């Protein structure tokens, strides 16, 4: 069912809608006009009814796909494939292989193909002051009331050396946070990013929470075990106390299991495997604005139902089993939108379009009016196209998970006021993006430079591979260009080997057709010049640019 509508109001066509009810691409908008005889003014009322948000799960043995839809619009897509499942989130018992004092780092074997790299600043030393003897209790600790509850905080390692903290053969607990790029230990929340793998180590599961910043932290503190702490996420501000109790119990159960595994297994060993994609989505994305969770796997449905009833009971009724014969992603029109997200050209409803080109470290987004001619002035047509394109390009950036430097080439606008209007909309739309972004104002040339931070491959990188013919450029040589290359090469052979009179040329069938028809006269002239023959053959598996020239018998 649609949520309760909110409304904004405008006079004489100058619409002013509060940000909280501003129409989005995914909203359904109803409008009505009213005439007031006393003033002779027409009022425009805009009723905005936010569309439903659905999590749709395609769960197969070999692959899990999770789509987030807002209304009919695909907002996010996630993949997990069994054969190359990411180790991100896994917790391991590792053994220090080598300590490197010169680099203030160490290599740790955690059972992955590549040894993990641990930098000194990423090691957690709980309750340790570098100026104190770690074996002695401070006077302050002795005077502390035993009943007083405190949250342990990570101490700085600035004055410590790697050799003081680790030794070869030492066993530690580590957690993968960025695949083969970056690693850290549980409870480390300040790891640096380096080109190699990074580890942090701690002796207990501890973290800090600020009750001043998050008043709801009091709910967690009431039920927190004495020897652990918790990081309170911003979303916790909307959670009830019973949800804290369930979350704490869930984490406590898992941590106790990890400790038991650490004691009973020899390094390197996997102590805890991160949840499947489906469970991670349940853990991180469930909120009051989610209306439906739809899954097409009966067994996983039953397991999810049990999980939700135990840890997230308020969402259990939203889980539904999809049992139609048609693919769930086809039924909800998701596959079509995925293909659209892989396309270079993205059409707009008005008739305009986006062109999105991805390079290695930069993405360029070009906006064009296309067939959209507008009804008012040329400037207004441009502004309308830019505004519509802004909403769509932000959705494409999120859906494609683009990162690095992004340059947006807006259609040139003459008015500073119009440029500011488009820029403010861009800032507003980016607020809905969970990734960290930084944008510059629109320049006089209509360019916006922005950066976006992401921690995984883009959708294009994950689903696609470079074309073996064009090597990812998107272009190949024209048939005419290839024909003239072949003619030049044959000519060079006749000069290098003047005694050879016959050649066999194997080409793509389209090129063979071009040589036999469009370039037939050139071939005959060449044969007459060197006094021999050129025999053409179509290569069955040849691509358009591929050809082979061989010496042949008559």
C-alpha positions as CSV (number, residue, x, y, z in Angstrom):
1,X,0.0,0.0,0.0
2,X,1.2,3.5,-0.7
3,X,2.4,5.5,2.2
4,X,0.5,8.5,3.5
5,X,0.9,11.3,1.0
6,X,2.5,14.6,1.8
7,X,1.9,17.8,-0.1
8,X,3.5,21.0,-1.2
9,X,1.8,24.1,-2.6
10,X,2.7,26.7,-5.2
11,X,1.1,29.9,-6.5
12,X,0.9,31.0,-10.1
13,X,2.9,28.1,-11.4
14,X,6.0,28.9,-9.3
15,X,6.3,25.6,-7.5
16,X,7.9,25.6,-4.1
17,X,8.1,22.1,-2.5
18,X,9.9,21.4,0.8
19,X,12.9,19.1,0.4
20,X,11.3,16.4,2.5
21,X,8.5,16.0,-0.1
22,X,10.3,17.0,-3.3
23,X,9.4,14.7,-6.2
24,X,12.0,12.1,-7.0
25,X,12.2,9.9,-10.0
26,X,10.9,7.1,-7.9
27,X,7.9,9.0,-6.4
28,X,4.4,9.0,-7.7
29,X,3.2,12.6,-7.9
30,X,-0.4,13.7,-8.0
31,X,-1.4,17.3,-8.8
32,X,-4.5,19.4,-8.7
33,X,-5.4,23.0,-9.3
34,X,-7.9,25.2,-7.6
35,X,-9.3,28.6,-8.5
36,X,-9.9,31.1,-5.7
37,X,-12.4,33.8,-6.8
38,X,-11.6,36.1,-3.9
39,X,-8.0,36.6,-5.2
40,X,-8.3,35.5,-8.8
41,X,-5.3,33.2,-8.2
42,X,-4.8,29.6,-9.3
43,X,-3.1,27.3,-6.7
44,X,-1.3,24.2,-7.6
45,X,-1.3,21.4,-5.1
46,X,1.3,18.6,-5.5
47,X,0.6,15.4,-3.6
48,X,3.6,13.1,-3.3
49,X,3.2,9.4,-2.4
50,X,6.6,7.7,-2.0
51,X,6.8,4.4,-3.9
52,X,7.3,1.1,-2.1
53,X,10.9,-0.2,-1.6
54,X,11.4,-3.9,-2.3
55,X,14.4,-6.3,-1.8
56,X,14.2,-9.0,-4.4
57,X,16.5,-12.1,-4.1
58,X,17.4,-14.5,-6.8
59,X,19.0,-17.4,-4.9
60,X,20.6,-20.2,-6.9
61,X,23.2,-22.7,-5.9
62,X,25.9,-21.1,-8.0
63,X,25.0,-17.5,-7.6
64,X,23.0,-15.1,-5.5
65,X,21.6,-11.8,-6.9
66,X,20.0,-9.2,-4.7
67,X,18.1,-6.2,-6.2
68,X,16.8,-3.2,-4.4
69,X,13.8,-1.5,-6.2
70,X,12.1,1.7,-5.4
71,X,8.9,1.6,-7.2
72,X,9.7,0.3,-10.7
73,X,13.2,1.7,-10.6
74,X,16.2,-0.6,-9.9
75,X,18.3,1.3,-7.3
76,X,21.0,-1.2,-6.3
77,X,22.2,-4.6,-7.4
78,X,24.5,-7.1,-5.6
79,X,26.1,-10.3,-6.7
80,X,27.8,-13.3,-5.0
81,X,29.2,-16.2,-7.0
82,X,30.0,-19.4,-5.2
83,X,33.2,-20.2,-7.2
84,X,34.8,-16.8,-6.4
85,X,33.1,-15.8,-3.2
86,X,34.9,-12.9,-1.6
87,X,36.7,-13.5,1.7
88,X,35.6,-10.0,2.9
89,X,34.3,-10.3,6.5
90,X,35.9,-13.7,7.2
91,X,37.8,-14.0,10.4
92,X,41.0,-16.1,10.5
93,X,43.5,-17.4,13.0
94,X,46.8,-16.2,11.4
95,X,50.5,-16.8,12.2
96,X,53.1,-14.1,11.9
97,X,55.6,-15.2,9.2
98,X,58.1,-12.4,9.3
99,X,58.6,-9.1,11.2
100,X,60.1,-6.3,9.1
101,X,61.5,-3.6,11.5
102,X,62.7,-1.5,8.6
103,X,59.2,-1.2,7.2
104,X,57.5,-1.3,10.6
105,X,55.4,-4.1,9.3
106,X,54.9,-7.9,9.3
107,X,53.7,-10.6,7.0
108,X,51.0,-13.0,8.4
109,X,49.9,-16.3,7.0
110,X,46.1,-16.6,7.1
111,X,45.7,-19.4,4.7
112,X,45.0,-17.3,1.6
113,X,47.2,-17.6,-1.5
114,X,48.9,-14.3,-0.6
115,X,50.4,-13.5,2.8
116,X,48.8,-10.6,4.6
117,X,50.7,-7.4,5.2
118,X,50.4,-5.8,8.6
119,X,51.5,-2.2,9.3
120,X,52.2,-1.2,12.9
121,X,49.6,1.6,13.0
122,X,46.9,-0.9,12.3
123,X,47.6,-3.0,15.4
124,X,45.2,-2.5,18.3
125,X,46.8,-2.5,21.7
126,X,43.9,-2.4,24.3
127,X,44.3,-0.1,27.3
128,X,48.1,0.3,26.7
129,X,49.8,3.6,27.3
130,X,53.2,3.6,25.4
131,X,54.8,5.4,28.4
132,X,53.7,2.8,30.9
133,X,54.9,-0.7,31.7
134,X,52.2,-3.0,30.1
135,X,52.6,-5.5,32.8
136,X,51.7,-3.2,35.7
137,X,48.3,-1.8,36.5
138,X,48.1,2.0,36.8
139,X,47.1,3.7,40.0
140,X,44.1,5.0,38.2
141,X,42.9,1.5,37.4
142,X,43.3,0.5,41.1
143,X,41.1,3.4,42.2
144,X,38.4,2.7,39.7
145,X,35.1,1.4,41.2
146,X,34.7,-2.2,40.3
147,X,31.0,-1.6,39.6
148,X,31.7,1.3,37.2
149,X,31.2,0.3,33.6
150,X,33.6,1.8,31.0
151,X,34.1,1.2,27.3
152,X,37.7,0.3,26.3
153,X,39.2,2.5,23.7
154,X,42.0,1.8,21.1
155,X,45.3,3.3,22.1
156,X,47.7,4.9,19.7
157,X,50.6,2.9,18.4
158,X,52.5,6.0,17.3
159,X,55.5,5.5,19.6
160,X,55.5,1.7,19.4
161,X,57.6,-0.5,17.1
162,X,56.4,-3.5,15.3
163,X,59.0,-5.7,17.0
164,X,57.5,-4.7,20.4
165,X,54.1,-5.9,19.4
166,X,54.6,-9.0,17.2
167,X,57.1,-11.8,17.0
168,X,57.6,-14.5,14.4
169,X,55.3,-17.5,15.0
170,X,52.8,-15.5,17.1
171,X,49.2,-16.3,16.5
172,X,46.6,-13.5,16.1
173,X,43.0,-13.0,14.9
174,X,42.5,-11.2,11.6
175,X,39.5,-10.2,9.6
176,X,39.4,-9.5,5.8
177,X,37.8,-6.1,5.0
178,X,38.8,-5.6,1.4
179,X,39.5,-8.9,-0.2
180,X,43.1,-9.2,-1.3
181,X,43.6,-5.4,-1.1
182,X,43.2,-4.7,2.6
183,X,42.9,-6.7,5.8
184,X,42.3,-5.9,9.4
185,X,41.4,-7.5,12.7
186,X,38.0,-7.5,14.3
187,X,37.2,-4.3,16.2
188,X,39.8,-2.2,14.3
189,X,38.0,0.8,12.9
190,X,41.0,3.0,11.9
191,X,42.9,0.9,9.4
192,X,45.0,2.7,6.8
193,X,44.7,2.0,3.1
194,X,47.8,0.7,1.3
195,X,48.4,-0.9,-2.0
196,X,49.1,-4.2,-0.3
197,X,47.1,-6.1,2.3
198,X,46.8,-4.6,5.8
199,X,46.2,-6.3,9.1
200,X,45.3,-5.0,12.5
201,X,45.5,-7.2,15.7
202,X,43.8,-7.0,19.0
203,X,43.6,-9.2,22.1
204,X,39.8,-8.7,22.8
205,X,36.8,-7.6,20.9
206,X,36.6,-4.0,22.0
207,X,35.5,-0.7,20.5
208,X,34.2,2.6,21.6
209,X,30.8,4.3,21.6
210,X,30.0,7.9,22.3
211,X,26.8,8.3,24.3
212,X,26.9,12.0,23.7
213,X,26.7,11.6,20.0
214,X,24.3,8.7,20.1
215,X,21.9,8.9,23.0
216,X,20.6,5.4,22.0
217,X,24.0,4.0,23.1
218,X,22.5,4.0,26.6
219,X,20.2,1.1,25.4
220,X,23.3,-0.9,24.3
221,X,25.2,-0.1,27.6
222,X,22.4,-1.5,29.7
223,X,22.9,-4.9,28.2
224,X,26.6,-4.8,27.3
225,X,28.8,-7.5,28.7
226,X,31.6,-6.1,30.9
227,X,34.5,-7.3,28.7
228,X,33.3,-6.0,25.3
229,X,32.3,-2.7,23.7
230,X,30.3,-1.9,20.6
231,X,30.4,0.5,17.7
232,X,27.0,2.2,17.5
233,X,26.0,2.9,13.9
234,X,24.1,6.1,13.0
235,X,21.0,4.0,11.9
236,X,20.7,2.9,15.6
237,X,19.1,6.2,16.4
238,X,15.8,4.8,15.1
239,X,16.1,1.5,16.8
240,X,14.2,0.2,19.9
241,X,15.8,-1.2,23.0
242,X,14.6,-4.8,22.2
243,X,16.5,-4.6,18.9
244,X,19.7,-3.7,20.7
245,X,19.2,-6.7,23.0
246,X,18.8,-9.1,20.0
247,X,21.8,-7.6,18.2
248,X,24.0,-7.8,21.3
249,X,23.0,-11.5,21.8
250,X,23.7,-12.2,18.1
251,X,27.2,-10.7,18.3
252,X,28.0,-12.3,21.6
253,X,27.0,-15.8,20.4
254,X,29.2,-15.4,17.3
255,X,32.2,-14.0,19.2
256,X,32.1,-16.8,21.8
257,X,32.1,-19.3,18.9
258,X,35.1,-17.5,17.3
259,X,37.0,-17.6,20.6
260,X,36.3,-21.4,20.9
261,X,37.5,-22.0,17.4
262,X,40.7,-19.9,18.1
263,X,41.5,-22.1,21.0
264,X,40.8,-25.4,19.3
265,X,42.3,-24.9,15.8
266,X,45.9,-24.4,14.6
267,X,46.9,-21.5,12.4
268,X,46.2,-20.7,9.7
269,X,42.5,-21.5,10.1
270,X,39.1,-20.0,9.2
271,X,37.4,-19.1,12.5
272,X,34.2,-17.4,11.1
273,X,32.9,-17.2,7.6
274,X,31.0,-14.0,6.7
275,X,27.3,-14.3,6.1
276,X,26.0,-15.0,2.6
277,X,25.0,-12.0,0.5
278,X,21.4,-12.7,1.5
279,X,22.1,-12.5,5.2
280,X,24.3,-9.5,4.8
281,X,21.5,-7.6,3.1
282,X,19.1,-8.6,5.9
283,X,21.6,-7.3,8.5
284,X,22.5,-4.0,6.7
285,X,19.6,-2.9,4.6
286,X,16.4,-3.8,6.6
287,X,14.7,-0.7,7.8
288,X,11.2,0.7,8.2
289,X,11.0,1.9,4.6
290,X,11.4,-1.6,3.2
291,X,7.9,-2.9,2.3
292,X,8.7,-6.4,0.8
293,X,11.5,-9.0,0.9
294,X,10.9,-11.4,-2.0
295,X,13.0,-14.6,-2.5
296,X,12.6,-17.4,-5.0
297,X,14.4,-20.2,-3.0
298,X,12.2,-22.3,-0.7
299,X,15.0,-23.6,1.5
300,X,16.6,-20.2,1.9
301,X,13.2,-18.7,2.6
302,X,12.7,-21.0,5.5
303,X,16.1,-20.2,6.9
304,X,15.6,-16.5,6.5
305,X,12.2,-16.8,8.2
306,X,13.8,-18.5,11.2
307,X,16.6,-15.9,11.3
308,X,14.2,-12.9,11.1
309,X,11.9,-14.4,13.7
310,X,14.8,-14.8,16.1
311,X,16.8,-11.6,15.5
312,X,14.6,-9.2,13.5
313,X,11.0,-10.2,14.3
314,X,9.5,-6.9,13.3
315,X,10.5,-7.6,9.6
316,X,9.5,-11.3,9.5
317,X,6.1,-10.6,8.0
318,X,7.6,-8.7,5.1
319,X,9.4,-11.9,3.8
320,X,7.5,-13.5,0.9
321,X,8.2,-16.6,-1.2
322,X,8.2,-16.1,-5.0
323,X,6.8,-19.3,-6.6
324,X,6.0,-18.4,-10.2
325,X,7.6,-20.3,-13.1
326,X,9.0,-17.1,-14.7
327,X,12.4,-15.9,-13.5
328,X,12.0,-13.6,-10.6
329,X,14.3,-11.0,-12.2
330,X,12.3,-11.1,-15.4
331,X,9.0,-10.8,-13.6
332,X,10.1,-7.7,-11.8
333,X,11.8,-6.2,-14.9
334,X,15.3,-6.3,-13.3
335,X,17.3,-8.0,-16.0
336,X,16.3,-5.3,-18.5
337,X,17.5,-2.6,-16.2
338,X,20.8,-4.4,-15.5
339,X,21.4,-4.6,-19.3
340,X,20.6,-0.8,-19.4
341,X,23.1,-0.2,-16.7
342,X,25.8,-1.9,-18.8
343,X,24.9,0.2,-21.9
344,X,27.0,3.2,-23.0
345,X,23.9,5.1,-23.9
346,X,21.1,5.7,-21.4
347,X,17.8,7.2,-22.8
348,X,15.8,9.8,-20.8
349,X,12.0,9.9,-20.8
350,X,12.0,13.4,-22.5
351,X,13.9,12.1,-25.5
352,X,17.4,13.2,-24.3
353,X,20.1,10.7,-23.3
354,X,23.3,10.2,-21.4
355,X,26.6,8.8,-22.7
356,X,28.7,7.1,-20.0
357,X,32.3,6.3,-20.9
358,X,34.5,4.5,-18.3
359,X,38.3,4.7,-18.5
360,X,40.7,3.1,-16.0
361,X,40.6,5.9,-13.5
362,X,38.0,8.3,-14.9
363,X,34.4,8.2,-16.0
364,X,32.9,10.8,-18.3
365,X,29.1,11.4,-18.5
366,X,27.9,13.5,-21.4
367,X,24.3,14.9,-21.5
368,X,22.5,15.5,-24.8
369,X,19.0,16.8,-25.6
370,X,18.5,14.2,-28.3
371,X,15.0,14.4,-29.8
372,X,13.7,16.7,-26.9
373,X,12.8,20.1,-28.3
374,X,10.9,21.5,-25.4
375,X,7.9,23.9,-25.4
376,X,9.4,27.2,-24.2
377,X,12.8,28.8,-24.8
378,X,15.9,27.1,-25.8
379,X,17.4,27.8,-22.4
380,X,14.4,26.2,-20.7
381,X,14.7,23.1,-22.8
382,X,18.4,22.8,-21.8
383,X,17.6,23.3,-18.1
384,X,14.8,20.7,-18.2
385,X,17.1,18.2,-19.9
386,X,19.9,18.9,-17.4
387,X,17.5,18.5,-14.4
388,X,16.1,15.2,-15.7
389,X,19.6,13.9,-16.5
390,X,20.8,14.8,-13.0
391,X,18.4,12.4,-11.3
392,X,19.1,9.7,-13.8
393,X,22.9,10.0,-13.8
394,X,23.1,9.8,-10.0
395,X,21.0,6.6,-10.1
396,X,23.4,5.3,-12.8
397,X,26.4,6.2,-10.7
398,X,25.0,4.3,-7.7
399,X,23.7,1.3,-9.8
400,X,26.9,0.9,-11.8
401,X,29.0,1.7,-8.6
402,X,31.3,4.1,-10.4
403,X,34.3,5.3,-8.5
404,X,37.3,7.5,-8.8
405,X,37.1,10.8,-10.8
406,X,33.8,11.4,-12.5
407,X,33.4,14.3,-15.0
408,X,29.8,15.4,-15.9
409,X,29.4,17.4,-19.1
410,X,26.2,19.3,-18.7
411,X,24.6,21.2,-21.7
412,X,25.8,24.8,-21.5
413,X,23.4,27.1,-19.6
414,X,23.6,30.9,-20.0
415,X,22.0,31.7,-16.6
416,X,24.0,31.4,-13.3
417,X,20.7,30.9,-11.6
418,X,20.0,27.8,-13.8
419,X,23.4,26.4,-13.2
420,X,22.9,26.8,-9.5
421,X,19.5,25.1,-9.7
422,X,21.0,22.1,-11.5
423,X,24.0,22.0,-9.0
424,X,21.7,22.0,-6.0
425,X,19.7,19.2,-7.4
426,X,22.9,17.2,-8.0
427,X,24.0,17.8,-4.4
428,X,20.6,16.8,-3.1
429,X,20.4,13.5,-5.2
430,X,24.0,12.5,-4.0
431,X,22.9,12.7,-0.4
432,X,21.0,9.5,-1.0
433,X,24.3,7.8,-2.1
434,X,25.9,5.8,0.7
435,X,29.3,6.2,-0.9
436,X,31.5,9.2,0.0
437,X,31.4,11.8,-2.7
438,X,32.9,15.2,-3.3
439,X,31.8,17.6,-6.0
440,X,32.8,20.9,-7.5
441,X,30.4,23.6,-8.7
442,X,29.3,23.7,-12.4
443,X,31.9,25.7,-14.4
444,X,31.1,28.2,-17.1
445,X,31.7,25.4,-19.6
446,X,29.1,23.2,-17.9
447,X,31.5,20.8,-16.4
448,X,31.3,19.2,-12.9
449,X,34.1,17.3,-11.4
450,X,33.4,14.9,-8.6
451,X,35.0,12.0,-6.8
452,X,33.3,8.9,-5.4
453,X,34.9,6.3,-3.1
454,X,33.9,2.7,-3.5
455,X,35.4,-0.6,-2.1
456,X,34.7,-3.1,-4.9
457,X,34.5,-3.5,-8.6
458,X,32.1,-1.5,-10.6
459,X,29.1,-3.4,-12.1
460,X,30.8,-3.2,-15.5
461,X,34.0,-4.6,-14.2
462,X,32.3,-7.5,-12.4
463,X,29.9,-8.6,-15.2
464,X,31.9,-7.8,-18.3
465,X,35.3,-8.5,-19.9
466,X,37.2,-6.5,-22.5
467,X,36.3,-7.4,-26.1
468,X,39.0,-9.7,-27.5
469,X,38.7,-7.9,-30.9
470,X,38.7,-4.2,-29.9
471,X,40.5,-4.7,-26.5
472,X,37.8,-2.7,-24.8
473,X,38.0,0.4,-27.0
474,X,34.5,-0.2,-28.5
475,X,35.8,0.3,-32.0
476,X,37.4,-1.8,-34.7
477,X,38.9,-0.9,-38.1
478,X,36.4,-0.5,-41.0
479,X,36.3,-3.2,-43.7
480,X,37.7,-0.8,-46.2
481,X,40.7,-0.1,-43.9
482,X,41.4,-3.8,-43.5
483,X,41.1,-4.4,-47.3
484,X,43.8,-1.8,-48.0
485,X,46.0,-3.3,-45.2
486,X,45.8,-6.7,-46.9
487,X,46.7,-5.2,-50.3
488,X,49.7,-3.4,-48.8
489,X,51.0,-6.5,-47.0
490,X,50.7,-8.6,-50.2
491,X,52.5,-5.9,-52.1
492,X,55.4,-5.9,-49.6
493,X,55.6,-9.8,-49.8
494,X,56.0,-9.6,-53.6
495,X,58.9,-7.2,-53.2
496,X,60.6,-9.2,-50.4
497,X,60.1,-12.6,-52.2
498,X,60.0,-11.8,-56.0
499,X,60.2,-15.5,-56.9
500,X,56.9,-16.3,-55.2
501,X,54.0,-16.2,-57.6
502,X,51.0,-17.4,-55.7
503,X,49.5,-16.4,-52.3
504,X,46.6,-17.7,-50.2
505,X,44.8,-15.1,-48.1
506,X,42.5,-16.2,-45.3
507,X,40.1,-13.5,-44.0
508,X,36.7,-13.0,-42.4
509,X,33.8,-13.7,-44.7
510,X,32.8,-10.0,-44.8
511,X,36.3,-9.0,-45.8
512,X,36.4,-11.7,-48.4
513,X,33.1,-10.3,-49.9
514,X,34.7,-6.8,-49.9
515,X,37.8,-8.0,-51.7
516,X,35.9,-9.9,-54.3
517,X,33.5,-7.0,-55.1
518,X,34.6,-3.5,-54.0
519,X,38.3,-4.2,-54.4
520,X,38.2,-6.7,-57.2
521,X,39.9,-4.4,-59.7
522,X,42.8,-3.6,-57.2
523,X,43.4,-7.3,-56.8
524,X,43.5,-7.9,-60.5
525,X,46.0,-5.0,-61.0
526,X,48.2,-6.4,-58.3
527,X,48.2,-9.9,-59.8
528,X,49.2,-8.4,-63.2
529,X,52.1,-6.4,-61.6
530,X,53.8,-9.4,-59.9
531,X,52.7,-11.9,-62.4
532,X,50.9,-14.3,-60.1
533,X,47.6,-15.1,-58.3
534,X,45.9,-14.3,-55.0
535,X,43.4,-17.0,-53.7
536,X,40.9,-15.8,-51.1
537,X,39.5,-18.1,-48.3
538,X,37.0,-17.3,-45.6
539,X,38.3,-18.2,-42.1
540,X,35.6,-19.9,-40.1
541,X,36.6,-18.5,-36.7
542,X,38.4,-15.3,-37.9
543,X,37.3,-12.0,-36.5
544,X,36.8,-9.0,-38.7
545,X,40.3,-7.6,-38.3
546,X,42.1,-11.0,-38.5
547,X,43.7,-12.2,-41.7
548,X,46.5,-14.5,-42.8
549,X,48.8,-14.4,-45.9
550,X,50.6,-17.6,-46.9
551,X,52.6,-18.8,-49.8
552,X,50.7,-21.1,-52.0
553,X,51.1,-23.5,-54.9
554,X,49.4,-22.8,-58.2
